[in-house]
Amino acid sequence: MNKSVQPVPSVNLPQEILLAEPRGFCAGVDRAIEIVERALSKFGAPIYVRHEIVHNTYVVNDLKQKGAIFIEELDDVPPGATLVFSAHGVSKAIQYEAERRGFQIFDATCPLVTKVHVEVAKLNKEGYEFIMIGHKGHPEVEGTMGQLDSGIHLVEDVADVARIAPRQTDRLAVVTQTTLSVDDAAEISAAVRTRFPNVRAPKQQDICYATQNRQDAVKVMSPQVDIVIVVGSPTSSNSNRLRELAAKLGTEAYMVDDASELQESWFEGKSRVGLTAGASAPEVLVKQVIDRIRALGAVSVRKMDGIEETIKFPLPKGLKLDAQGHVLDLGDSHLHQLG
């Protein structure tokens, strides 16, 4: 009797997808997007947002379709409009100017970024200068450095540490962009301590829990796979760090905005694919990437064990919901901000 012959999968096609855990949206991103959506629901379009609310093309385009208008200059916001500050935070100058113009303001700054701002303000009153570890031009860095008129010095790498010239070194503190490579930040921090032994470190690490968790998951995943795909936009700092980390660990790695950017040639001879997503990349994009890799031959998807994130940040008072799910009306106050 002839036995049916099962097709043998080609060794040149991917066989398994290993999903990093955790991946994708963090609590700060969830909160920021919800602030824009609730503002649109309560006040109607348009809602103006200073800078991309989070660094993800899909999210920004989705909110544009719902009526959000993304701007960089406050001159582009008409009088009396509703304005949302992005999750990355803004400088004091932007904040004061927006208030002076009388916009209805909702602050979507991630609370973990706000924590850094509060620490800078507190220590500045005590006479401290600051060394900030971060990437020049990133909006979070501009917002944090913009908490002060002077006395905050940016370092992007170990070489920068030797070049900075604070006015004094008796009261010097370090702050960090929240989305950096944990390992790179530790290396730069060590260089800072070597040059300035009395420097004050943050009470808690400034790099956010979600950035750390996603990098830790990639460290576990990378040695188990032949290739790592990171879902994230080019402007996303934490997504870029995930791709760099996988590559540094010796695994071929690529970052894609969505499934359309995947190239079949990447997967030739790759049996197991590792997949993760930056903290601003929605799960719908991950699912589309999975579908595309399945179409190339993958027959199974396995989720890694990992930390379950349960953190949720509160919304500004003017956007909280009542028992029926409607945005609470707290009066006609022109300014609703995160306390």
DRENDO-1510 file (C-alpha; in Angstrom, 1 decimal, always signed):
<recs>
REC; n; res; u; v; w
REC; 1; MET; +0.0; +0.0; +0.0 .
REC; 2; ASN; +1.3; +3.4; -1.0 .
REC; 3; LYS; +1.8; +5.7; +1.9 .
REC; 4; SER; +1.1; +9.4; +1.3 .
REC; 5; VAL; +4.3; +11.4; +1.1 .
REC; 6; GLN; +4.4; +14.6; +3.2 .
REC; 7; PRO; +6.2; +17.6; +1.6 .
REC; 8; VAL; +9.5; +18.3; +3.1 .
REC; 9; PRO; +10.0; +22.0; +3.8 .
REC; 10; SER; +12.8; +23.6; +1.9 .
REC; 11; VAL; +15.9; +24.3; +4.1 .
REC; 12; ASN; +16.2; +27.6; +2.2 .
REC; 13; LEU; +13.0; +29.0; +3.7 .
REC; 14; PRO; +12.3; +30.0; +7.3 .
REC; 15; GLN; +10.6; +27.3; +9.4 .
REC; 16; GLU; +9.9; +29.0; +12.8 .
REC; 17; ILE; +9.3; +32.5; +14.1 .
REC; 18; LEU; +10.4; +33.2; +17.6 .
REC; 19; LEU; +8.4; +36.1; +19.1 .
REC; 20; ALA; +10.2; +38.3; +21.7 .
REC; 21; GLU; +8.3; +39.0; +24.9 .
REC; 22; PRO; +7.7; +41.8; +25.8 .
REC; 23; ARG; +7.6; +43.8; +22.6 .
REC; 24; GLY; +5.6; +46.7; +21.1 .
REC; 25; PHE; +3.7; +49.4; +22.9 .
REC; 26; CYS; +4.8; +50.6; +26.3 .
REC; 27; ALA; +2.6; +52.4; +28.9 .
REC; 28; GLY; +3.9; +55.8; +27.9 .
REC; 29; VAL; +3.0; +55.2; +24.2 .
REC; 30; ASP; -0.4; +53.8; +25.0 .
REC; 31; ARG; -1.1; +56.9; +27.2 .
REC; 32; ALA; +0.1; +59.4; +24.5 .
REC; 33; ILE; -2.0; +57.9; +21.7 .
REC; 34; GLU; -5.1; +57.7; +24.0 .
REC; 35; ILE; -4.7; +61.4; +24.9 .
REC; 36; VAL; -4.9; +62.4; +21.2 .
REC; 37; GLU; -7.8; +60.1; +20.5 .
REC; 38; ARG; -9.8; +61.3; +23.5 .
REC; 39; ALA; -9.1; +64.9; +22.7 .
REC; 40; LEU; -10.4; +64.2; +19.2 .
REC; 41; SER; -13.5; +62.6; +20.6 .
REC; 42; LYS; -14.2; +65.4; +23.1 .
REC; 43; PHE; -13.3; +68.5; +21.1 .
REC; 44; GLY; -13.5; +67.2; +17.5 .
REC; 45; ALA; -11.0; +67.7; +14.7 .
REC; 46; PRO; -8.5; +69.2; +14.3 .
REC; 47; ILE; -6.3; +68.5; +17.3 .
REC; 48; TYR; -2.8; +69.9; +17.0 .
REC; 49; VAL; +0.1; +67.8; +18.2 .
REC; 50; ARG; +3.6; +69.3; +18.6 .
REC; 51; HIS; +6.0; +66.8; +16.9 .
REC; 52; GLU; +5.0; +63.2; +16.2 .
REC; 53; ILE; +3.1; +61.9; +19.2 .
REC; 54; VAL; +5.3; +58.8; +19.1 .
REC; 55; HIS; +7.9; +57.8; +16.6 .
REC; 56; ASN; +5.9; +55.5; +14.4 .
REC; 57; THR; +4.7; +56.1; +10.9 .
REC; 58; TYR; +1.6; +53.9; +11.1 .
REC; 59; VAL; +0.5; +55.5; +14.3 .
REC; 60; VAL; +1.0; +59.0; +13.1 .
REC; 61; ASN; -0.8; +58.4; +9.8 .
REC; 62; ASP; -3.7; +56.7; +11.6 .
REC; 63; LEU; -4.1; +59.8; +13.9 .
REC; 64; LYS; -3.8; +62.1; +10.9 .
REC; 65; GLN; -6.8; +60.3; +9.3 .
REC; 66; LYS; -8.8; +60.9; +12.5 .
REC; 67; GLY; -8.1; +64.6; +12.5 .
REC; 68; ALA; -4.8; +65.2; +14.2 .
REC; 69; ILE; -2.4; +67.8; +12.7 .
REC; 70; PHE; +1.3; +67.4; +13.6 .
REC; 71; ILE; +3.3; +70.6; +13.7 .
REC; 72; GLU; +6.8; +71.6; +14.9 .
REC; 73; GLU; +6.3; +75.3; +15.3 .
REC; 74; LEU; +3.6; +76.9; +17.5 .
REC; 75; ASP; +3.1; +79.6; +14.8 .
REC; 76; ASP; +1.3; +76.8; +12.9 .
REC; 77; VAL; -1.4; +76.4; +15.6 .
REC; 78; PRO; -4.4; +78.8; +15.3 .
REC; 79; PRO; -5.6; +80.8; +18.3 .
REC; 80; GLY; -7.9; +78.9; +20.6 .
REC; 81; ALA; -6.9; +75.5; +19.3 .
REC; 82; THR; -6.3; +72.4; +21.4 .
REC; 83; LEU; -2.6; +71.4; +21.5 .
REC; 84; VAL; -1.0; +68.1; +22.7 .
REC; 85; PHE; +2.7; +67.9; +23.6 .
REC; 86; SER; +4.2; +64.6; +22.3 .
REC; 87; ALA; +5.4; +61.8; +24.5 .
REC; 88; HIS; +9.0; +63.0; +24.2 .
REC; 89; GLY; +8.4; +66.2; +26.2 .
REC; 90; VAL; +9.1; +69.8; +25.5 .
REC; 91; SER; +11.4; +72.6; +26.7 .
REC; 92; LYS; +10.3; +75.2; +29.2 .
REC; 93; ALA; +10.3; +77.8; +26.4 .
REC; 94; ILE; +7.8; +75.8; +24.3 .
REC; 95; GLN; +5.6; +75.2; +27.3 .
REC; 96; TYR; +5.5; +78.8; +28.4 .
REC; 97; GLU; +4.9; +80.1; +24.9 .
REC; 98; ALA; +2.0; +77.7; +24.4 .
REC; 99; GLU; +0.5; +78.8; +27.7 .
REC; 100; ARG; +1.0; +82.5; +26.7 .
REC; 101; ARG; -0.9; +81.9; +23.5 .
REC; 102; GLY; -3.8; +80.5; +25.4 .
REC; 103; PHE; -4.0; +77.1; +23.7 .
REC; 104; GLN; -6.0; +74.4; +25.4 .
REC; 105; ILE; -3.1; +72.1; +26.3 .
REC; 106; PHE; -2.8; +68.4; +27.1 .
REC; 107; ASP; +0.6; +67.1; +28.1 .
REC; 108; ALA; +1.3; +63.6; +26.7 .
REC; 109; THR; +4.9; +63.6; +27.9 .
REC; 110; CYS; +5.8; +60.1; +29.2 .
REC; 111; PRO; +5.7; +60.2; +33.0 .
REC; 112; LEU; +9.2; +58.6; +33.0 .
REC; 113; VAL; +10.5; +61.6; +30.9 .
REC; 114; THR; +8.7; +64.0; +33.3 .
REC; 115; LYS; +10.5; +62.3; +36.2 .
REC; 116; VAL; +13.8; +63.3; +34.6 .
REC; 117; HIS; +12.6; +66.9; +34.1 .
REC; 118; VAL; +11.5; +67.1; +37.8 .
REC; 119; GLU; +14.9; +65.8; +38.9 .
REC; 120; VAL; +16.7; +68.4; +36.7 .
REC; 121; ALA; +14.6; +71.2; +38.2 .
REC; 122; LYS; +15.1; +70.0; +41.8 .
REC; 123; LEU; +18.9; +69.7; +41.5 .
REC; 124; ASN; +19.2; +72.9; +39.5 .
REC; 125; LYS; +17.8; +74.7; +42.6 .
REC; 126; GLU; +20.5; +73.1; +44.6 .
REC; 127; GLY; +23.2; +74.5; +42.3 .
REC; 128; TYR; +23.9; +71.4; +40.2 .
REC; 129; GLU; +25.1; +71.3; +36.6 .
REC; 130; PHE; +24.3; +68.3; +34.5 .
REC; 131; ILE; +25.8; +65.8; +32.0 .
REC; 132; MET; +23.1; +64.4; +29.8 .
REC; 133; ILE; +23.7; +61.1; +28.0 .
REC; 134; GLY; +21.7; +61.1; +24.8 .
REC; 135; HIS; +21.5; +61.7; +21.0 .
REC; 136; LYS; +21.8; +65.2; +19.7 .
REC; 137; GLY; +18.6; +66.4; +18.0 .
REC; 138; HIS; +16.3; +63.8; +19.5 .
REC; 139; PRO; +13.2; +65.6; +20.8 .
REC; 140; GLU; +13.4; +64.0; +24.2 .
REC; 141; VAL; +17.0; +65.3; +24.6 .
REC; 142; GLU; +15.9; +68.8; +23.4 .
REC; 143; GLY; +13.0; +68.8; +25.9 .
REC; 144; THR; +15.2; +67.7; +28.8 .
REC; 145; MET; +18.0; +70.1; +28.0 .
REC; 146; GLY; +15.5; +72.8; +27.5 .
REC; 147; GLN; +14.4; +72.6; +31.1 .
REC; 148; LEU; +17.4; +74.9; +31.8 .
REC; 149; ASP; +18.8; +78.0; +30.1 .
REC; 150; SER; +22.4; +76.7; +30.7 .
REC; 151; GLY; +24.5; +74.3; +32.7 .
REC; 152; ILE; +23.5; +71.0; +31.0 .
REC; 153; HIS; +26.1; +69.3; +28.8 .
REC; 154; LEU; +25.3; +66.7; +26.2 .
REC; 155; VAL; +27.5; +63.6; +25.7 .
REC; 156; GLU; +26.7; +61.1; +22.9 .
REC; 157; ASP; +29.7; +58.8; +23.4 .
REC; 158; VAL; +32.7; +58.1; +25.6 .
REC; 159; ALA; +34.8; +60.6; +23.5 .
REC; 160; ASP; +32.5; +63.4; +24.3 .
REC; 161; VAL; +33.1; +62.9; +28.0 .
REC; 162; ALA; +36.6; +64.2; +27.7 .
REC; 163; ARG; +35.5; +67.3; +25.8 .
REC; 164; ILE; +32.8; +68.8; +28.1 .
REC; 165; ALA; +33.8; +71.7; +30.3 .
REC; 166; PRO; +31.4; +72.3; +33.2 .
REC; 167; ARG; +31.8; +75.5; +35.2 .
REC; 168; GLN; +32.3; +73.5; +38.4 .
REC; 169; THR; +32.6; +69.8; +39.4 .
REC; 170; ASP; +31.5; +69.9; +43.1 .
REC; 171; ARG; +27.8; +69.7; +42.1 .
REC; 172; LEU; +27.5; +67.6; +39.0 .
REC; 173; ALA; +24.7; +65.2; +38.1 .
REC; 174; VAL; +24.0; +62.7; +35.3 .
REC; 175; VAL; +20.7; +62.3; +33.5 .
REC; 176; THR; +20.0; +60.0; +30.6 .
REC; 177; GLN; +17.7; +59.8; +27.6 .
REC; 178; THR; +15.1; +57.1; +28.4 .
REC; 179; THR; +15.4; +55.1; +25.2 .
REC; 180; LEU; +19.2; +54.5; +25.0 .
REC; 181; SER; +21.1; +51.2; +24.7 .
REC; 182; VAL; +21.4; +50.0; +28.3 .
REC; 183; ASP; +25.0; +48.8; +27.7 .
REC; 184; ASP; +26.1; +51.9; +25.8 .
REC; 185; ALA; +24.7; +54.2; +28.5 .
REC; 186; ALA; +26.5; +52.1; +31.2 .
REC; 187; GLU; +29.8; +52.5; +29.3 .
REC; 188; ILE; +29.4; +56.3; +29.0 .
REC; 189; SER; +28.3; +56.6; +32.6 .
REC; 190; ALA; +31.5; +54.7; +33.7 .
REC; 191; ALA; +33.6; +57.2; +31.6 .
REC; 192; VAL; +31.8; +60.1; +33.3 .
REC; 193; ARG; +32.5; +58.6; +36.8 .
REC; 194; THR; +36.1; +58.1; +35.9 .
REC; 195; ARG; +36.5; +61.8; +34.9 .
REC; 196; PHE; +34.2; +63.2; +37.6 .
REC; 197; PRO; +34.4; +60.8; +40.6 .
REC; 198; ASN; +31.9; +62.8; +42.7 .
REC; 199; VAL; +29.2; +63.0; +40.0 .
REC; 200; ARG; +25.7; +62.3; +41.2 .
REC; 201; ALA; +23.9; +59.4; +39.5 .
REC; 202; PRO; +20.1; +59.3; +39.2 .
REC; 203; LYS; +18.2; +57.8; +42.2 .
REC; 204; GLN; +16.8; +55.3; +39.7 .
REC; 205; GLN; +18.1; +54.5; +36.3 .
REC; 206; ASP; +16.7; +57.0; +33.8 .
REC; 207; ILE; +16.4; +54.4; +31.0 .
REC; 208; CYS; +12.8; +53.3; +31.1 .
REC; 209; TYR; +11.6; +49.9; +32.1 .
REC; 210; ALA; +10.2; +49.1; +28.6 .
REC; 211; THR; +13.5; +49.9; +26.8 .
REC; 212; GLN; +15.3; +47.7; +29.3 .
REC; 213; ASN; +12.8; +44.8; +29.0 .
REC; 214; ARG; +12.8; +44.8; +25.2 .
REC; 215; GLN; +16.6; +44.9; +25.1 .
REC; 216; ASP; +16.9; +42.1; +27.6 .
REC; 217; ALA; +14.5; +40.0; +25.5 .
REC; 218; VAL; +16.6; +40.5; +22.4 .
REC; 219; LYS; +19.7; +39.4; +24.4 .
REC; 220; VAL; +17.9; +36.1; +25.2 .
REC; 221; MET; +16.4; +35.7; +21.7 .
REC; 222; SER; +19.4; +36.6; +19.4 .
REC; 223; PRO; +21.6; +33.5; +20.1 .
REC; 224; GLN; +18.6; +31.2; +19.4 .
REC; 225; VAL; +17.8; +32.6; +15.9 .
REC; 226; ASP; +19.4; +33.0; +12.5 .
REC; 227; ILE; +18.0; +36.5; +11.8 .
REC; 228; VAL; +16.3; +39.2; +13.9 .
REC; 229; ILE; +13.6; +41.5; +12.5 .
REC; 230; VAL; +12.7; +44.6; +14.5 .
REC; 231; VAL; +9.4; +46.4; +13.7 .
REC; 232; GLY; +9.9; +50.1; +14.1 .
REC; 233; SER; +10.3; +53.4; +12.3 .
REC; 234; PRO; +13.6; +54.9; +11.4 .
REC; 235; THR; +13.0; +57.8; +13.8 .
REC; 236; SER; +12.4; +55.5; +16.8 .
REC; 237; SER; +15.5; +55.5; +19.1 .
REC; 238; ASN; +14.5; +52.4; +21.1 .
REC; 239; SER; +13.7; +50.5; +17.9 .
REC; 240; ASN; +17.1; +51.3; +16.4 .
REC; 241; ARG; +18.8; +50.2; +19.6 .
REC; 242; LEU; +17.1; +46.8; +19.4 .
REC; 243; ARG; +18.5; +46.2; +15.9 .
REC; 244; GLU; +21.9; +47.4; +16.9 .
REC; 245; LEU; +21.9; +45.1; +19.9 .
REC; 246; ALA; +21.0; +42.0; +17.9 .
REC; 247; ALA; +23.8; +42.8; +15.4 .
REC; 248; LYS; +26.3; +43.4; +18.2 .
REC; 249; LEU; +25.5; +40.0; +19.5 .
REC; 250; GLY; +26.4; +38.5; +16.1 .
REC; 251; THR; +23.0; +38.0; +14.6 .
REC; 252; GLU; +22.0; +39.4; +11.3 .
REC; 253; ALA; +19.3; +42.0; +12.0 .
REC; 254; TYR; +17.0; +44.3; +10.1 .
REC; 255; MET; +14.5; +47.0; +11.1 .
REC; 256; VAL; +11.3; +47.5; +9.0 .
REC; 257; ASP; +8.5; +50.1; +9.2 .
REC; 258; ASP; +6.1; +47.4; +8.0 .
REC; 259; ALA; +5.8; +44.1; +6.2 .
REC; 260; SER; +6.2; +45.7; +2.8 .
REC; 261; GLU; +9.9; +46.4; +3.6 .
REC; 262; LEU; +10.8; +42.7; +4.2 .
REC; 263; GLN; +13.1; +41.3; +1.5 .
REC; 264; GLU; +12.9; +37.6; +0.6 .
REC; 265; SER; +16.6; +37.4; +0.2 .
REC; 266; TRP; +17.1; +38.1; +3.9 .
REC; 267; PHE; +15.5; +34.7; +4.8 .
REC; 268; GLU; +17.4; +32.4; +2.4 .
REC; 269; GLY; +19.1; +29.7; +4.5 .
REC; 270; LYS; +17.6; +31.1; +7.7 .
REC; 271; SER; +15.6; +28.5; +9.6 .
REC; 272; ARG; +14.6; +30.4; +12.6 .
REC; 273; VAL; +13.5; +34.1; +12.6 .
REC; 274; GLY; +13.5; +36.3; +15.7 .
REC; 275; LEU; +10.8; +39.0; +15.8 .
REC; 276; THR; +10.4; +42.0; +18.1 .
REC; 277; ALA; +9.0; +45.5; +18.0 .
REC; 278; GLY; +10.0; +48.9; +19.4 .
REC; 279; ALA; +7.9; +50.5; +22.1 .
REC; 280; SER; +6.1; +52.7; +19.6 .
REC; 281; ALA; +5.2; +50.0; +17.1 .
REC; 282; PRO; +1.7; +48.6; +17.2 .
REC; 283; GLU; +1.0; +44.9; +17.3 .
REC; 284; VAL; -1.0; +45.0; +14.1 .
REC; 285; LEU; +2.3; +45.6; +12.2 .
REC; 286; VAL; +3.9; +42.6; +14.0 .
REC; 287; LYS; +1.0; +40.4; +12.8 .
REC; 288; GLN; +1.4; +41.6; +9.3 .
REC; 289; VAL; +5.1; +40.8; +9.4 .
REC; 290; ILE; +4.3; +37.3; +10.8 .
REC; 291; ASP; +1.8; +36.8; +7.9 .
REC; 292; ARG; +4.5; +37.8; +5.4 .
REC; 293; ILE; +7.1; +35.4; +6.9 .
REC; 294; ARG; +4.6; +32.6; +7.0 .
REC; 295; ALA; +4.0; +33.2; +3.2 .
REC; 296; LEU; +7.7; +32.6; +2.8 .
REC; 297; GLY; +7.4; +29.2; +4.4 .
REC; 298; ALA; +7.4; +29.6; +8.2 .
REC; 299; VAL; +5.1; +26.9; +9.7 .
REC; 300; SER; +5.2; +27.8; +13.4 .
REC; 301; VAL; +5.2; +30.8; +15.7 .
REC; 302; ARG; +6.5; +30.4; +19.2 .
REC; 303; LYS; +6.3; +33.1; +21.9 .
REC; 304; MET; +9.3; +33.4; +24.3 .
REC; 305; ASP; +8.8; +33.5; +28.0 .
REC; 306; GLY; +9.3; +37.1; +29.3 .
REC; 307; ILE; +8.3; +39.8; +31.7 .
REC; 308; GLU; +4.6; +40.7; +31.6 .
REC; 309; GLU; +4.3; +44.5; +31.8 .
REC; 310; THR; +1.3; +45.7; +33.8 .
REC; 311; ILE; +2.2; +49.4; +34.2 .
REC; 312; LYS; -0.5; +51.9; +33.2 .
REC; 313; PHE; -0.1; +55.7; +33.5 .
REC; 314; PRO; -3.0; +58.0; +34.4 .
REC; 315; LEU; -4.5; +60.4; +31.9 .
REC; 316; PRO; -4.8; +64.1; +32.4 .
REC; 317; LYS; -7.9; +65.1; +34.4 .
REC; 318; GLY; -9.7; +66.7; +31.4 .
REC; 319; LEU; -9.7; +63.4; +29.4 .
REC; 320; LYS; -10.8; +60.9; +32.0 .
REC; 321; LEU; -13.9; +58.8; +31.3 .
REC; 322; ASP; -17.1; +58.6; +33.3 .
REC; 323; ALA; -18.9; +55.3; +34.1 .
REC; 324; GLN; -20.6; +55.3; +30.7 .
REC; 325; GLY; -17.3; +55.7; +28.9 .
REC; 326; HIS; -17.7; +59.4; +28.0 .
REC; 327; VAL; -15.0; +61.9; +28.6 .
REC; 328; LEU; -15.7; +63.8; +31.8 .
REC; 329; ASP; -16.6; +67.5; +31.4 .
REC; 330; LEU; -14.7; +69.3; +34.1 .
REC; 331; GLY; -15.8; +72.8; +33.0 .
REC; 332; ASP; -14.4; +75.4; +30.7 .
REC; 333; SER; -10.9; +75.7; +32.1 .
REC; 334; HIS; -8.6; +76.4; +29.1 .
REC; 335; LEU; -5.7; +74.4; +30.5 .
REC; 336; HIS; -5.7; +70.7; +31.4 .
REC; 337; GLN; -2.2; +69.4; +32.1 .
REC; 338; LEU; -0.7; +66.4; +33.8 .
REC; 339; GLY; +0.0; +67.2; +37.5 .
</recs>
